[in-house]
Amino acid sequence: MHALTAPLVVDSEGRKFGKSTGGETVWLDPRMTSPYAWYQYFLNVSDETAVNYLKVFTFVTQEEYQDLAQQTEEKPQLRAAQRRLAEELTNLVHGEKETQQVVAASQALFGRGELRELDLSTLDAAMAEVPTGDVRLADQPTIVDLLVATGLVNGNGAARRTVSEGGAYVNNERITSDEWRPSENDLLHGRWLVVRKGKRNTSGVRVTR
């Protein structure tokens, strides 16, 4: 009789990795964990966890594994291990086409890609992972209203300061007037605006007529 065993997979805090753990549970089924959310989960694990998961879950070569581990130790801000891990596992579970979409979405949300090239399902999934607000186009909301609706700022005064300081963006376009209003043509897939404050604070606005 022979038996094959493997160590229990845990995160950097020693919590087991499985469906019964609660909290940030991830599922193989895209209806329960979208490809975008799946990618983001592995992109945001700790350095130690990413290096360990590369060894456990992927087929990267020993040479590449060692290179990624070294990069992560010497330049953790680049998140080399996390990016490779997220791409490898999204390829494995959801396929290369979905991986390309979620990578493009991850970049586009922070001004490094074209939002209009994202398909609706990927955009919807990305918006589910950031704070969102709702406005009616018929109410003619301004950029001030959009910033407040998403919770990116605490009030109208803070919103106007954000605009005047050059930190307000809609669909990656800088907004320079606090009287700016979106039009039908600005809506992504007829329903979304991506609003950003500065480089890193991104949110979504769901627009109804």
Buried (B, 14 or more C-beta within 10 A) or exposed (E): EEEEEEEEEBBEEEEEBEEEEEEEEBEEEBEEBBBBBBBBBBBEBBBEBBBBBBEEBBEBEEEEBEBBBEBBEEEBEEBBBBBBBBBBBBBBBBEEEBBBBBBBBBEBBBBEBEBEEBBEBBBBBBBEBBBBBEBEBEEEBBBBBBBBBBEBBEEBEBBBEBBEEEBBBBBBBEBEEBEBBBEEEBBBEEBBBBBBBEEEBBBBBBBEE
